[in-house]
């Protein structure tokens, strides 16, 4: 649940930057950050922070999506 799928060309640039700096980088059109649905939770404009609670909520969201595609008995 921690952040998302990042192209390798941007990974080192995002690195240990603050969440707000990461959001600035990925929203810069020059960076050509791919608009992947899996990244939508943390890249949305309304997401202003990234806490343990946010990570847990995103993990639950991803698990729900995964289980809707792949069924386990």
C-alpha positions as a Markdown table, in Angstrom:
| # | Residue | x | y | z |
|---|---|---|---|---|
| 1 | Unk | 0.0 | 0.0 | 0.0 |
| 2 | Unk | 3.0 | 2.3 | 0.1 |
| 3 | Unk | 2.7 | 4.8 | -2.8 |
| 4 | Unk | 2.6 | 3.1 | -6.2 |
| 5 | Unk | 4.1 | 2.0 | -9.5 |
| 6 | Unk | 6.9 | 4.4 | -10.4 |
| 7 | Unk | 8.8 | 4.4 | -13.7 |
| 8 | Unk | 12.5 | 3.6 | -13.0 |
| 9 | Unk | 13.5 | 6.9 | -14.6 |
| 10 | Unk | 11.7 | 8.8 | -11.8 |
| 11 | Unk | 12.3 | 6.5 | -8.9 |
| 12 | Unk | 15.6 | 8.1 | -7.8 |
| 13 | Unk | 14.2 | 11.6 | -8.2 |
| 14 | Unk | 11.3 | 10.8 | -6.0 |
| 15 | Unk | 13.4 | 8.8 | -3.5 |
| 16 | Unk | 13.1 | 10.1 | 0.0 |
| 17 | Unk | 11.5 | 13.5 | -0.9 |
| 18 | Unk | 8.6 | 14.7 | 1.2 |
| 19 | Unk | 5.1 | 13.6 | 0.0 |
| 20 | Unk | 4.3 | 17.1 | -1.2 |
| 21 | Unk | 7.6 | 17.2 | -3.3 |
| 22 | Unk | 6.7 | 13.8 | -4.8 |
| 23 | Unk | 3.3 | 15.1 | -5.7 |
| 24 | Unk | 4.9 | 18.2 | -7.4 |
| 25 | Unk | 7.2 | 15.9 | -9.4 |
| 26 | Unk | 4.5 | 13.5 | -10.6 |
| 27 | Unk | 2.2 | 16.4 | -11.5 |
| 28 | Unk | 4.8 | 18.1 | -13.7 |
| 29 | Unk | 3.9 | 17.4 | -17.4 |
| 30 | Unk | 7.5 | 17.4 | -18.3 |
| 31 | Unk | 8.1 | 14.3 | -16.2 |
| 32 | Unk | 5.6 | 12.3 | -18.2 |
| 33 | Unk | 4.4 | 10.4 | -15.1 |
| 34 | Unk | 2.1 | 7.7 | -16.5 |
| 35 | Unk | -1.6 | 8.1 | -15.3 |
| 36 | Unk | -1.9 | 4.5 | -14.0 |
| 37 | Unk | -5.1 | 3.7 | -12.2 |
| 38 | Unk | -3.1 | 1.9 | -9.4 |
| 39 | Unk | -1.5 | 5.3 | -8.6 |
| 40 | Unk | -4.7 | 7.2 | -8.5 |
| 41 | Unk | -5.2 | 6.9 | -4.7 |
| 42 | Unk | -2.1 | 8.8 | -3.8 |
| 43 | Unk | -1.8 | 11.1 | -6.9 |
| 44 | Unk | -5.3 | 12.5 | -6.6 |
| 45 | Unk | -5.4 | 16.2 | -5.9 |
| 46 | Unk | -7.2 | 15.9 | -2.6 |
| 47 | Unk | -4.5 | 13.6 | -1.1 |
| 48 | Unk | -2.4 | 16.1 | 0.9 |
| 49 | Unk | -0.5 | 13.7 | 3.2 |
| 50 | Unk | 0.7 | 10.1 | 3.4 |
| 51 | Unk | 0.4 | 8.6 | 6.8 |
| 52 | Unk | 0.4 | 5.1 | 8.2 |
| 53 | Unk | -3.4 | 5.3 | 8.1 |
| 54 | Unk | -3.4 | 6.3 | 4.5 |
| 55 | Unk | -1.0 | 3.3 | 3.7 |
| 56 | Unk | -3.4 | 0.9 | 5.5 |
| 57 | Unk | -6.4 | 2.3 | 3.7 |
| 58 | Unk | -4.7 | 2.0 | 0.3 |
| 59 | Unk | -3.6 | -1.5 | 1.1 |
| 60 | Unk | -7.2 | -2.5 | 1.9 |
| 61 | Unk | -8.4 | -0.8 | -1.3 |
| 62 | Unk | -5.7 | -2.7 | -3.4 |
| 63 | Unk | -6.6 | -6.0 | -1.7 |
| 64 | Unk | -10.3 | -5.5 | -2.5 |
| 65 | Unk | -9.5 | -4.8 | -6.1 |
| 66 | Unk | -7.2 | -7.8 | -6.3 |
| 67 | Unk | -9.8 | -10.1 | -4.8 |
| 68 | Unk | -12.4 | -8.9 | -7.3 |
| 69 | Unk | -10.2 | -10.2 | -10.1 |
| 70 | Unk | -8.8 | -13.3 | -8.6 |
| 71 | Unk | -11.0 | -15.5 | -6.4 |
| 72 | Unk | -9.6 | -17.6 | -3.7 |
| 73 | Unk | -11.5 | -20.5 | -2.1 |
